[in-house]
Structure formats: structure tokens, C-alpha cells
């Protein structure tokens, strides 16, 4: 189960750094509290109660340790580990922290060792709390001393096992398998035929730059929560959260002949669940989100990697790298599956367009298909997202475009004329002799005939190409572009 870590600080950058370090483990969720008033509100609502509290020493010192005093007085907070983080390495500062009741003092910024320490202390608190509750119930229900001793040993073995696999998002079926075979969590692993899924939000970097940290984390946590729920439903295992993306694997711990069907069905349901995610975005005033998904099957090393004290469940191999390339070619509301993977499906499948992926680090092109529908036991279908038709542009609009290669933007732009557009697509006839590969990623801005800027910093993928005519699928649009489309749409209607 995910552990809530409260971070009480008033410097946003430091808080965000600490939050990222904590969330990067995958098993902890950092909840940022920016003020004493916010702390009081959290306590009053009793939401997301903490497994550990991390307090900024410099802020607390200025406030005469008011937050620390307040926490000590709260019922139900007994035993919750409280740590301080500080910029100072002075012994007097450390001593003062311990006098105030801190269990540990960590230096800013948090190192990997510090985060591991936080993780372990939070886990120990939860284990102790759960053990206490279970033992109380057992002592009331069981009268046999021998039975109590047996259950205590079983509980200890279960908790020791949970510690080793701490922080992983396993489904109930996978967890039951682990408890049946404790050797599965020893350091090391096995080479196994698995289905790998990678999902990523399109244009989220640009969206996040317009959001405050609390809103961004609220949005991501809601998105991840919904996606993990679907992945677990199909017995998938979340390996890691990659910024705004997810790496999951199917067929890792459970021996399933149909793990590929499970992965594809999960991907389709995840895409269909984006309607619910975007309804949440609308209620909160956030930008709408698009997600691309890539799926690939092959042999991979799967297991626990690390040391006796710090382990991570991971999947490593060529199939993961190739899956990443496939996902990178997908656009919003699309599930791209390699041809090799589709041929291993044991059910009927409806596919859309097929493409070949040629990417750095891959010896030969990978044929992939857009999957629309599955039949049989995993019957499901990708919902169509309504898209307004492209309308012609009668005025001169010049697009300035830059290629994005390996996440780096080419400094040399190339130009073209926008011939038609909609909310998600644009048709552009580009100028010059530069070769623009199909499925290239672009950064786009545009000017009118008077050289006035119409919009900037849009991101798009070249999804079709005929000669010098490019069809762009925008992965992120902003208010300026939306205003332009609405204006052009009204003009188009008047001409009719």
C-alpha cells in the first residue's frame, strides 16, 4: 500500500525537489503542506493520514516550531515518525531538531540514501501500527496460546515479505502468488516471456509549466490512480512511474498464456478511461489530457535488483527499449502494438493503420499496428473521440517548425503554409529541401501575413506525408491556438 509522506515547508522549489525524490520510489506519495493553516486543515479533515512527516527546519525555526508542537498534541499521531530537513550541517542545528522531537535530521536536497531512510522508517511505522491492530484482534478472538504463537509467526513472515517487495503496485492475484512463494522476492530474478506496456501523457511538459505544484500533483495522482486501477484489474504490474508516464508488465509473476490479451485489453480500457480523467480535469479547470500507449512482447529479465537493504522490482531487456520506441510513435487515444505481439494474440483483433518504426538503437524496422478492437474473452473496443472536420484556411498563415530529436529541439527552423486546421490536426505544405521524416516530432509556431505571432510552443507529430504536404497531429494545444481555430471556424461557416 502506498505510504503518505507529509512535507511541511514554505519554499516551493525545495518542496517540489523533495516531493519528486519521494514520489520517484513509486511506493510513497508526498503530500505538500505549505502553511500552518494547511496543516490544521489536513488534521481537521483526517485525509491521507501520514506514515511519516518531513518538516523544513528553517521554516519551523522562524515559526517557533509551532507545527511540531501542534502535531504532538493531536490524537492519533502518536508514534508517527517526524524528521527535519535542513540546509545546515551545524551540530547545534541537529541538536535542536532532536530536542524538538525529531527522529532524524536530513540534509537538503534529499539524497537517495535519505529517501531510502524515509521509506524504511515509514514502512516500519505502518508495520508496527498494523501489527498492533491485528494482535489486539487476535488476542480477543483466539484463546489458544499455541494458535496465537502460530499467527504471530505467520504475521512476522508476512510483514518481512511485504518489506522486501515494498513500494510495488501489485494486484491482489499477484500478491497472493508472492505469499505462496516467498523465494520470488529474493535478490535476482529470471528471464521470462512478458508483455511490456508503456503509456505517456502527450504534451504534459507544456501543460505542467502553466500549473502550480499542488494542481499538477493532484492531476497526476488522479491520472495515475485511474490507470493503475485498470492495470491491476488485468493482473498487470506497475514497474515504475516515469514522470508523466507508466511502465507496466504483464505475465511477470503470474503464469498466464493470455498475458498479451490482458495487456492489450488493459490499454484499450485505459484509453477509454481518459474520458473520466478529462471530466475530472474539466471540473478542476485543468487542461484536457491525451495519452499514447505502446505494447511489445518478448524475453526480459524480471525480478528484484539492488542490495539486501534497498531493492526495486524491475524489468530489463531489449523488449523494454523497443516498447519505449513504439510508445513514442503513438498519439493521443491510440494503442500501438508490434506486429510480432499481435501475431501471438489468441483472439480476434481489429487493427487500423500499420506503420514501420525506424528508431535509434534498433537494428531493423519494427512493424506496428493501431489496435481498435479485441474479441473473445477480452472483448473490448476503443471508443472514438469526436473530432471536428478540418476546414480550409483562406488567409496566409506561415508555420515555423523545428524538429525534435531525442527530446532536443533543432535550432534551425523550417517553414510552411498552413492549408487546413482543426483542434487536433493541421495540414501544412512545407518549403525548402529539408527532409522531414514521417512520425517526426515538431515544435510549431505561426504568424499571419503581417508577421504577427498567432501562437507559439505547440507540439505535434507528423502522422501523414505526401510530397511536401504534412498532416500534423497536435499533442498539445494552448489558448492562442484554440482562439485561432474558433475564429477561423466562424469565418468558414460565414463563407458557407
C-alpha positions in Angstrom: 0.0 0.0 0.0 1.2 3.5 -0.9 2.6 5.4 2.1 1.6 9.1 2.6 4.6 11.3 3.4 3.7 14.8 4.6 6.2 17.5 3.6 5.7 20.7 5.6 7.7 23.6 4.0 7.2 27.1 2.6 9.7 27.2 -0.2 8.1 25.8 -3.3 11.3 24.8 -5.2 12.7 22.9 -2.2 9.3 21.3 -1.6 9.0 20.3 -5.2 12.5 18.7 -5.2 11.7 16.8 -2.0 8.3 15.8 -3.5 9.9 14.4 -6.7 12.5 12.5 -4.7 9.9 10.8 -2.5 7.4 10.1 -5.4 10.2 8.6 -7.5 10.2 5.5 -5.3 6.8 4.5 -6.6 5.7 3.3 -3.1 5.4 6.7 -1.4 3.2 9.7 -2.1 4.4 13.1 -1.0 1.6 15.4 0.2 2.8 19.1 0.3 1.7 21.3 3.1 2.7 25.0 2.5 1.5 26.6 5.8 0.3 26.1 9.3 -3.2 26.7 8.2 -3.0 24.0 5.6 -1.7 21.6 8.3 -4.6 22.4 10.6 -7.0 21.7 7.6 -5.4 18.3 6.9 -5.7 17.3 10.6 -9.3 18.5 10.7 -10.3 16.6 7.6 -8.3 13.5 8.6 -7.5 12.8 4.9 -4.3 11.0 3.7 -3.0 10.4 7.2 0.8 10.2 7.2 3.2 7.3 7.7 6.0 9.9 8.2 6.2 13.7 8.4 9.1 15.7 7.0 9.4 19.3 8.3 11.6 22.1 6.9 13.8 23.2 9.8 14.3 26.8 8.6 10.6 27.4 8.2 9.9 25.7 11.6 12.5 27.8 13.3 11.0 31.0 12.0 7.6 29.9 13.3 9.0 28.9 16.8 8.3 25.2 15.9 4.6 25.8 16.0 3.8 22.9 13.6 5.9 20.5 15.7 4.0 21.5 18.9 0.7 21.2 17.2 1.4 17.7 15.9 2.4 16.4 19.3 -1.0 17.4 20.7 -3.0 15.6 18.0 -4.8 12.4 18.9 -3.9 9.6 16.5 -0.5 11.0 15.7 1.3 9.1 18.4 4.4 7.3 17.1 4.3 8.9 13.6 8.0 9.5 12.7 8.9 13.2 12.4 12.1 14.2 10.6 13.6 17.6 9.9 15.4 18.6 6.7 17.8 21.5 6.8 20.5 23.4 4.8 22.8 23.5 7.8 25.3 20.9 8.8 26.0 22.6 12.2 25.8 20.3 15.2 23.8 22.9 17.1 21.1 22.7 14.5 20.9 18.9 14.7 20.8 19.0 18.4 17.9 21.5 18.4 16.0 19.2 16.0 16.4 16.3 18.3 15.3 18.3 21.3 12.2 19.2 19.4 11.4 15.5 19.0 12.8 14.6 15.5 13.8 11.0 14.9 16.3 12.0 12.2 17.8 15.1 10.6 18.3 15.1 6.8 20.3 17.5 4.6 18.8 19.3 1.7 18.5 18.4 -1.1 17.4 14.8 -0.3 19.9 12.1 -1.5 19.0 8.6 -2.5 20.2 7.4 0.9 17.9 9.9 2.7 14.9 8.8 0.6 15.7 5.2 1.4 15.8 6.1 5.1 12.4 7.8 4.8 11.0 4.8 3.0 12.2 2.4 5.7 11.0 4.5 8.7 7.6 4.9 7.1 7.3 1.2 6.4 8.4 0.4 10.0 5.7 2.7 11.4 3.0 1.1 9.2 4.1 -2.4 10.1 4.1 -1.6 13.8 0.7 0.0 13.6 -0.9 -2.8 11.6 0.8 -5.5 13.8 -0.7 -3.8 16.9 -4.2 -3.8 15.4 -4.0 -7.4 14.3 -2.6 -8.6 17.5 -5.3 -6.9 19.5 -8.0 -8.6 17.5 -6.2 -12.0 17.7 -5.9 -11.7 21.5 -9.6 -11.2 21.7 -10.7 -13.9 19.3 -8.2 -16.6 20.0 -7.8 -18.3 23.4 -5.3 -20.8 22.5 -1.8 -19.7 23.3 -0.4 -22.0 20.7 -2.7 -20.6 18.0 -1.6 -17.0 19.0 2.1 -18.0 18.7 1.4 -19.6 15.2 -0.4 -16.5 14.0 2.3 -14.2 15.3 5.0 -16.1 13.4 2.8 -16.0 10.3 2.3 -12.3 10.7 6.0 -11.7 11.1 6.8 -13.7 8.0 4.1 -11.8 6.0 5.5 -8.4 7.2 9.1 -9.4 6.4 7.9 -10.4 2.9 6.0 -7.1 2.5 9.1 -5.2 3.4 11.1 -6.8 0.7 8.5 -6.0 -2.0 7.6 -2.7 -0.5 6.5 0.1 -2.9 5.3 -2.1 -5.8 1.8 -1.8 -7.3 0.8 -5.5 -7.4 -2.7 -6.7 -8.0 -4.3 -9.0 -5.3 -3.7 -12.0 -7.5 0.0 -11.2 -7.9 0.3 -10.5 -4.1 -1.3 -13.9 -3.3 1.3 -15.5 -5.6 4.1 -13.8 -3.8 2.8 -15.0 -0.4 2.6 -18.6 -1.7 6.3 -18.4 -2.9 8.5 -16.1 -0.8 11.5 -17.1 -2.8 10.1 -14.8 -5.6 11.3 -11.7 -3.7 14.9 -12.7 -3.2 17.6 -10.6 -5.0 17.8 -11.7 -8.6 15.2 -12.9 -11.0 14.6 -14.8 -14.1 14.4 -14.4 -17.9 10.8 -14.6 -19.0 8.5 -14.1 -21.9 6.5 -11.0 -20.9 4.3 -8.3 -22.4 5.5 -4.8 -21.8 3.3 -1.7 -21.8 4.4 2.0 -21.8 1.9 4.8 -21.5 2.7 8.5 -21.6 0.7 11.8 -21.5 1.1 13.8 -24.6 2.2 17.4 -24.2 2.2 17.3 -20.4 5.5 19.1 -20.1 4.0 22.2 -21.6 0.8 21.8 -19.6 2.7 21.4 -16.3 4.5 24.7 -16.9 1.2 26.5 -16.6 0.2 24.8 -13.3 1.2 25.3 -9.7 2.8 22.3 -8.0 -0.3 21.3 -5.9 -2.6 21.3 -9.0 0.0 19.4 -11.0 0.4 16.7 -8.4 -3.4 16.5 -7.9 -3.8 15.9 -11.6 -1.1 13.3 -11.9 -2.2 11.4 -8.9 -5.8 11.3 -10.2 -4.5 10.1 -13.6 -2.1 7.5 -12.1 -4.8 6.3 -9.7 -7.2 5.5 -12.6 -4.6 3.9 -14.8 -3.2 1.7 -12.0 -6.7 0.5 -11.2 -7.2 -0.7 -14.7 -3.7 -2.3 -14.9 -4.3 -4.2 -11.7 -7.7 -5.4 -13.0 -5.9 -7.2 -15.8 -3.2 -8.6 -13.4 -0.5 -6.2 -14.7 2.3 -5.0 -12.5 3.3 -1.3 -12.4 7.1 -1.3 -12.5 7.7 2.4 -12.4 6.2 5.9 -12.9 8.3 7.7 -15.4 7.5 11.4 -14.9 4.0 11.5 -16.5 4.3 8.0 -17.9 3.8 4.4 -16.7 5.9 1.3 -17.3 3.9 -1.9 -16.7 4.5 -5.6 -17.4 2.1 -8.5 -17.8 2.9 -12.1 -17.3 5.7 -11.4 -14.9 4.7 -13.1 -11.7 1.6 -15.0 -12.8 2.0 -17.7 -15.4 -0.7 -16.7 -17.9 -0.9 -17.8 -21.5 -3.1 -14.8 -22.3 -0.9 -12.1 -20.8 -0.7 -10.3 -24.1 -4.5 -10.2 -24.4 -4.6 -8.8 -20.8 -2.1 -6.1 -21.8 -4.0 -5.0 -24.9 -7.4 -5.1 -23.2 -6.0 -3.0 -20.3 -4.6 -0.5 -22.8 -7.9 -0.1 -24.6 -9.7 0.3 -21.2 -7.1 2.8 -20.1 -7.7 4.9 -23.2 -11.5 4.7 -22.7 -11.0 5.8 -19.1 -9.4 9.0 -20.2 -12.9 10.4 -20.7 -13.4 10.1 -16.9 -10.0 11.6 -16.3 -10.8 14.6 -18.6 -14.2 15.0 -16.8 -12.2 15.5 -13.6 -9.9 17.9 -15.4 -12.9 19.9 -16.6 -14.3 20.0 -13.0 -11.0 21.4 -11.8 -10.3 23.8 -14.6 -7.3 21.8 -15.8 -6.2 21.3 -19.5 -7.5 18.1 -21.1 -5.1 15.2 -21.4 -4.2 12.9 -24.2 -2.3 9.6 -23.7 -0.4 7.4 -26.1 0.3 3.7 -25.4 2.8 1.2 -26.9 2.8 -2.6 -26.3 5.5 -5.1 -27.2 6.2 -8.7 -26.2 9.5 -10.5 -25.8 12.1 -12.0 -23.4 13.1 -9.8 -20.5 14.9 -10.1 -17.2 12.3 -9.6 -14.5 13.0 -9.6 -10.8 14.4 -7.7 -7.8 17.5 -5.7 -8.4 19.6 -4.0 -5.7 21.0 -4.9 -2.3 19.7 -6.6 0.8 18.6 -3.2 2.1 17.3 -1.5 -1.0 15.6 -3.4 -3.8 13.5 -2.5 -6.7 11.3 -4.8 -8.8 12.3 -4.1 -12.3 12.1 -5.4 -15.9 15.2 -5.1 -18.2 15.8 -6.1 -21.8 15.6 -5.2 -25.4 11.8 -5.6 -25.4 11.6 -2.6 -22.9 13.7 -0.4 -25.1 11.7 -1.3 -28.2 8.4 -0.8 -26.4 9.6 2.7 -25.5 10.2 3.5 -29.2 6.8 2.2 -30.1 5.1 4.3 -27.4 7.0 7.3 -28.6 5.3 7.0 -32.1 1.8 6.8 -30.7 -0.5 9.8 -30.5 -3.4 10.6 -28.2 -6.2 7.9 -27.8 -4.0 5.4 -29.7 -2.8 1.9 -28.8 0.2 0.8 -30.9 1.1 -2.9 -30.8 4.0 -4.5 -32.6 3.2 -6.9 -35.4 5.1 -9.7 -33.5 2.9 -9.2 -30.5 -0.4 -9.2 -32.5 0.5 -12.5 -34.1 0.7 -14.0 -30.6 -2.9 -13.0 -29.6 -5.2 -15.9 -29.1 -8.3 -13.9 -30.1 -9.7 -11.9 -32.9 -8.4 -8.4 -33.3 -9.3 -5.4 -35.4 -6.5 -3.1 -36.4 -6.2 0.2 -38.1 -3.3 1.6 -39.9 0.1 -0.1 -39.9 3.4 1.7 -39.8 7.1 0.8 -39.6 9.2 2.3 -36.8 12.8 3.1 -37.5 14.5 4.5 -34.5 17.9 5.0 -33.0 19.3 1.8 -31.4 17.0 -0.6 -33.3 18.7 -2.8 -35.9 15.7 -3.2 -38.2 12.3 -1.5 -38.6 9.5 -2.7 -36.2 6.1 -3.1 -37.9 3.3 -1.9 -35.6 -0.4 -1.7 -35.8 -3.0 0.5 -34.3 -5.4 -1.8 -32.3 -9.0 -0.8 -32.3 -10.9 -3.9 -31.0 -10.4 -7.3 -29.3 -12.8 -10.2 -29.4 -13.4 -13.3 -27.3 -12.9 -13.4 -23.5 -11.3 -10.0 -23.6 -13.9 -8.3 -25.9 -13.5 -4.6 -25.8 -13.3 -1.7 -28.3 -11.6 1.7 -28.4 -14.1 4.5 -28.1 -13.9 7.0 -30.9 -13.1 10.5 -29.8 -15.2 13.1 -31.7 -13.0 15.3 -33.9 -14.2 18.3 -35.8 -13.5 18.2 -39.6 -10.6 20.1 -41.0 -11.5 23.4 -42.6 -9.6 25.2 -45.3 -7.6 28.4 -44.5 -8.2 31.2 -46.9 -5.7 33.6 -45.5 -1.9 33.4 -45.3 -0.6 31.6 -42.1 3.1 30.7 -42.0 4.2 27.9 -39.7 7.7 27.9 -38.3 8.6 24.4 -37.3 11.6 22.8 -35.5 12.4 19.1 -35.4 12.7 17.4 -32.0 15.2 14.6 -32.0 15.8 12.7 -28.7 14.0 15.4 -26.8 16.3 18.1 -28.2 14.9 20.9 -30.3 16.8 21.6 -33.6 17.9 25.3 -33.6 17.3 25.6 -37.4 13.6 26.0 -38.2 11.9 25.2 -41.5 8.7 26.9 -42.8 5.5 26.1 -44.4 1.9 27.3 -45.2 -1.0 26.1 -43.1 -3.7 25.0 -45.6 -6.3 23.5 -43.2 -6.7 23.0 -39.5 -8.9 21.7 -36.7 -8.5 21.4 -32.9 -6.2 18.4 -33.2 -4.9 18.4 -36.8 -3.3 20.8 -39.3 -2.3 20.3 -43.0 0.9 22.1 -43.8 2.8 22.5 -47.1 6.4 23.0 -46.1 9.1 24.9 -48.0 12.7 24.1 -48.7 14.7 20.9 -49.3 15.0 19.6 -45.8 13.8 16.0 -45.4 11.0 15.7 -42.8 10.7 12.0 -41.8 7.2 10.6 -41.2 6.3 10.5 -37.4 8.8 13.3 -36.6 8.1 15.3 -33.5 7.9 19.1 -34.1 7.6 22.3 -32.1 5.4 24.8 -34.0 4.6 28.5 -34.0 2.7 30.5 -36.6 2.5 34.1 -37.9 -0.1 35.8 -40.2 0.7 37.8 -43.3 1.6 40.8 -41.2 4.2 38.8 -39.4 2.2 38.9 -36.1 2.5 35.9 -33.9 -0.7 33.8 -33.8 0.5 31.1 -31.5 3.8 29.6 -30.1 5.1 26.5 -28.4 2.7 23.9 -29.8 3.9 20.3 -30.2 2.9 18.0 -33.0 3.7 14.7 -34.7 3.8 14.2 -38.4 1.2 11.4 -38.9 1.0 11.5 -42.7 3.1 12.8 -45.5 2.6 13.2 -49.3 5.4 15.0 -51.0 5.7 18.3 -49.1 2.2 18.1 -47.6 2.4 17.2 -44.0 -0.5 16.2 -41.7 0.2 17.2 -38.2 -1.5 15.7 -35.1 -1.1 18.2 -32.2 -0.1 16.6 -28.9 -0.7 19.8 -27.0 -2.6 23.0 -27.9 -2.9 26.3 -26.0 -5.4 29.1 -25.6 -4.0 31.0 -28.5 -4.4 28.1 -30.9 -7.9 27.4 -29.7 -8.9 31.0 -30.2 -7.4 30.9 -33.7 -9.3 27.7 -34.6 -12.6 29.1 -33.3 -12.1 32.3 -35.2 -11.2 30.5 -38.5 -14.2 28.1 -37.9 -16.6 31.1 -37.6 -15.2 32.6 -40.8 -15.5 29.2 -42.6 -19.2 29.0 -41.5 -19.9 32.5 -42.8 -18.5 31.7 -46.2 -20.8 28.7 -46.5 
